[in-house]
Amino acid sequence: MDMSLLSKISILDFSHLSGTGNIVVITGERGAGKTTFCQQIIKVYKNAGLSICGVITPGRFKDSQKNGIFVIDLASGQSRLLASAIPEELDGIRFGHWTFDSHVFEWGNQCLGQITDSDVVVIDELGPLEFELHSGWMTGFEILRSQKYRLAIAVIRPECINAFSKMGFDFQVKEISIYGHHHI
């Protein structure tokens, strides 16, 4: 495995994991680079020949401003526009200045529901939609409970970690700062 990225991040060093059901929470404020960090980790794991499933939600940007969020099914590589900050581009769930397409959430949850066994499962992200509105990637919680993976990487906002902990999950935390420094 290419250890250049993972050497400093021991909790994500796959070679040291034992058993199944290991969960690492990637956290950080909005714009800190949580999804970008996950994309880098996914690339390292793929290059090492590990099986990777789940969903990742990279942003869509115009003039350095995030105006949309895609979701990519990591098993198939298919993507859909999940959310938009552009008024009336999508119909669906309004949350802040975002509109989320509920049909795309259904599709993403179906993708998550098809996970059987995988080396790595990624769920980006579990946030206010899931913890406050019980919407979004609700199937992600089921997958995490199933422990049908060696490592799960769950992106969770700092303000939601306590709620995640209260659900009974055992996990380690990896904080991403906006300046690119990684804290364990």
Secondary structure, 3 states (H helix, E strand, C coil): CCHHHHCCCHHHCHHHCCCCCEEEEEECCCCCCHHHHHHHHHHHHHHCCCCEEEEECCEEEECCEEEEEEEEECCCCCEEEEEECCCCCCCCEEECCEEECHHHHHHHHHHHHCCCCEEEEEEEEECHHHHCCCCCCHHHHHHHHHCCEEEEEEEECHHHHHHHHHCCCCCEEEEECCCCCEEC
